[in-house]
Amino acid sequence: MENVSGVTHKTVRDFAKRHLGLGSGIRSDVLPALNRLGEKHRHEACIALAEKVDE
């Protein structure tokens, strides 16, 4: 992995291009910049409820 300068549409897209295979399945939180992952990958955005985090 690598550090990124921030979580923006551009940094997410560039990171995914370098590190993820096309069509990879990804789960993330609902941060809007992560929506870019759905352009070339199977992206599922989820809200993690505090009471379910340890399950």
Beta strands, then each sheet from edge to edge (+ up, - down):
strand 1: 25-28
strand 2: 42-45
sheet 1: 1+ 2+
end
